[in-house]
């Protein structure tokens, strides 16, 4: 007689998270969401960046000096580098726009050269809608500035406020890193849980941003090889090639959409040379980025355990809710939420 089969044992029921952890989730989630409409994302990102840099530099210096002195030296080194970079950047920008190469007239003439070269490659209707010469382009720019003068003033104020937020965020990130040299013991449950949430956000930032920097560096290397190596060997000199290499790295820091923007710009500039160069550039970029998908999956996927469609869905949702700031914050926020779910055993 057959013995009745035993029913499978029920899955282990995980204990309910403590009240302090639930309260910490609510506070952390509310703060992260409020950061976006309050336009404090630059402060958060700069603070996290300095915090992670201090943590990266402190062990190197700590092998020679005590921990507290190493952390202090790291912060001092970062402060010196940041101030020097900002100073040289401001001086360089002022000097560039005062020079002949950076004047508005020079930029308009360069733009008109590209437009004139591309006009023969474009359909007649498109070519007819483009400016006829540099004076026509200058008039169009002047008219646009007059029509959007109020918006430009608001953008200028926001840019100044964002610069201040970045500086304040960097100082806060350094202070938090310094405070960990002699950490205050958190005995209260809520303080302990809230500190844990902060550490998970910082870890999510480190995983996403530093992985994206590696991806952007690889993408820039491939693009520079094509624009500055392959095309010149074929006798093709692409306008603004060095500028596009720098732009590729900066836009590559934005996951997925950054590559699309840089690829479009490179293809349009290549069109100013010839339709065949544009096709070759587009084909090369498509092939390279298909190859990069495997690298992206290995670098980012192993870091935050997320597939490309998951990250893209989070970016679309955050962009629809909060605009560009939501698009930038989406990978970090998603990595944090995913880490919380994994730690609880819910995914």
N, C-alpha and C positions, 0 to 999 in steps of 0.2 A: 504494500500500500504506500502510495507516494506521500511523503511528508509535506505539509503545507509550507510554502515558501515564506520566509520571514520578510516582512515589509522593510524597505530601506529605512535606515535611521534618519530622522529629520536633521536638516542642516543645523549646525550649532547656532543658537540664537545669540547674537552679540548683545552685550549689555547696552542699555540706553546711555547716550553721552551724558555726562554730568551737567547740571544746570549752569555751572560756571563756564563750561565750554560752549554751550548754546548761546549764552549771553555774549561771549567773546566773538562768536560767529556773527551775531547781529551787529555788534559794534564795528567789527572789521569790515563787514559787507557794506554797512552804511557809510563808513569813512571812504572806502574805495569808490563807491558810487558818487558821493558828494564831491570828490576831488575833480571829477570831470566837468560838471556844470559850473563849479567855482573856478575853473581854469587854473588849477594847481598841479596839473600833471607835469609841467616842466620842473617844478620844485621836487615832486616825488621822484622823478626819474634821475635828476641830477643828484639828489641826496642818496638814492640807492647806488648810483654809479660810484660816487666818492666812497661810500661805505664799503662796497665790494673791492675797490682799488686799495683801500687801506688794509683790508683783510688779506689781499694778495701780496702787498708789499711788506706787511709786518713780519711774516715768517722768514722772509729773506733777510731782513735786518735783524730779526730775533736770534739768528744763529751767531751773531757777533756781540749783541748788546742785550740787556734784560728786556723783558716783554714791554714794560711801560715805556721805556726809552725808545724801543723800536717803533711802537705805535706813534709816539710823538714825532719821531723822525720821519715816519711815513706821511703823517699829516702835514708836517712842515714842507716836505718835498713836494707833495701834491699841491699845496697852496702856492709854492713858488712857481711850479710848472704852469698851473692854471692862470695865475696872474701874468706870467710872461707870455703865454700863448694868447690870452685876451689882448694884452697890450700890443704885441706884434701884429695880431689880426686887425685891430682897429687902425694902427698906423699903416699897415699894408693896404687896407681898403681905402683909406683917405688918399694915400699916395697914388693908388691905381686910378681912382676916379678924377684925380687932378691931372693925371698924365694924358697924353694924346691917345694912347691905346684904350683908356677906359672912359673917354668922353662919350657923351650921348651921340654926338655926330659920328664918331668912329664906330660905335655899336650899330647905329642905323645903317651906315654904309656896308658893314659886314653882313647885316641881315639882308640888305637889298641884293648883295652879291649872291647869297644863297637862294633868295627868291628868284632872281633872274635866271640862275642856272637850273632851278627846278621848274620854271615856267614851261620850258620846252618839253619836259617829261610829263606834265600834268594835262588833264583834259582842258579844252578851250574854255569851258564855263568856269572852271576853277581858276585858271590863269587870269581870266578877265577880272575876277573879284580881288586879286592881289594888288598891292600898291604899285604904281607905275615907276616911282623913283624914290630917292631918300627924302625929298621935300614932301612928297605925298605921305610917306610913312610917318614923318615927323608931325605933320598936321593931324594925322589920325591919332597919334599918341597924345598930342596936346589936347585934342578934343576929348579923348577918353579921360584924361586927368581932370579936365574941367567938369565933366559929367559926374565923376566919382571922387571929387575932392573930399567930400565929407567922409566917405568910406575909407579913404587913404589916411585921413587924420586919425580915425578910430583905430585903424590897423597900426599906425605909428605908436599910439598910446599903448595898445595891447603888446606891441613888440617891446617897448620900454619896460612895461610891467612884467612881461615874461622874462626879460633879462634879469630884473631884480629878483624874481622868484627863483631863477636858476642859481643865482649867487647865494640866496638864503638857503636853498635846498642843499647846496654843497657844504655850507657851514654846518647845517644841522646833521648831515650825513657824517661829517668828520667828528662832530661832538658825540654822536651816538656811538661811533666806533671807539672813540677815546673812553667813553663811559664804560665800555665792556672790559677795560683793563682791570678795573676794580668793580665788578658787577655787584649790585645790591641784591641780596638773596630775596627771592619772591616767595614768601610763605603763604600769602593769601591765594586761594584757588583762582579767583578771577584774574589777578595780576599775572599768575603763572600761565594761564590759558591765553591771555591777551598777548603776552610776550611770545608764546609759541606761534600765534598767528602772524606776528610781525616777522619772526624768523622764516616762516614759510613763504611770505610775500617776498622777502629779500632773496630767498633761495630760488623762487620762481623767476625773479628778475635776472639773477645770475645765469640760470640755465638758458633762458630764452635769449637774452641780449648777447651774451658771450658766444652762444652757438650761432646766432645770426651774424655776428661780426666775422666769424670764421667762414660762414657761407658767403657773405658779401665779399670777403677778401678773395675767395676762390673765383667767384663770378667776375670780379674786377681783373684778376690775373688772366682769365680766359679772354675777356673782352679786350684788355690791353694788348694781348698777343695778336689778336685779330686786327685791331685798329692801327696799332703802331708797328706790327711786324709783318703780318700776312699781306695786308693791303699795300704798304709801301714796296714790298718785294714784287708785287704784281704791277707796280707802276701807278698806283692810285693813292693820291694824297687826300684824305677826307678832311674837310674843314672842321675845326673845333674838336679834333680827335682827343687831345689831352684833356680838354674840358669835359668831354663825354666820359672819359675814364674816371675822372674824379666824381662826376655826377652818378656814374654807375655804382660806385662804392657807397655814396651817401644814400641813394635811393634803395640800394640793396639791403640797408638796415631795416627797411620796411618789408615784412614778409610778403611774398607772393606778388602783391600789386606793384612793389618797387621795381621788380624786373620788367613788368609789363610797360611801365612808364619809360624806363630807360631804353628798352628795346624799340619802342615807338619813336622816341627822339632820334636814336641812331639810324633807324630806317629812313626817317624823313630827311635827315642830313645827307645820307647816302644817295637819296633820290636826287639831290642837287647836283651830284656828279653824273650819274646816269641811272637808267632804270635797271641795268644789269648789275651794277654795284649794289643797288638797293635790294634786289632779289638775292644776291649772294650774301649780303649782310643779314637779311632776314633768315635765310636758310641756315647760316652758321649759328645765329643766336638761338634758333629753335632747336637745332641739334645739341648745342652745348647745354641748353637749359633742360632738355630731356635727360641728358646725362646727369645734370645736377640734381634732378629729382631723387635719384638713388642716394646721392650724398646728403641731400636734405633729410631724406627719410632716416638715414643713419645718424646724422648729427642731432637734428631736432627731435625726431621720433624717439630716440633712446633717452633724450633728456627729459621730455615731459610726457612721454607715452601717449602721444597724440598723432593721429593720421592727418594728412593734408586737408581732407574734407572737414574734419572736426575744427581745425584751426580756421579754415576759410569761413565756415558757418558762424563761428564766434566773431570773426572780423566783420562779416556782413551785418550781423545783429547789432554789434556795438557801434558800427558806423551809422546805421540807421537811427540809433537812439541818441548818439552823442557827437556825430560828425567825425572830423579828422582825428580829434583827440581820442575818441572811442576806438577808431581804427588802429591807432598806435598802441593803446593800452590793452587791446583785446588779447594778444598772445600772452602777456604777463598775467592778466586776470584769469585767463582760461587755465594757464599752467598752475596757478595757485588753487583754483577751484578743483582741478583734477587731482592735485596732490592731497587736498583735504578729503576728497571722496575715496582715494586710494588708502589713505591712512585709516579711515573708518571701515574699510573693507566693503564699501558699497558698490564699487566698480572693479 
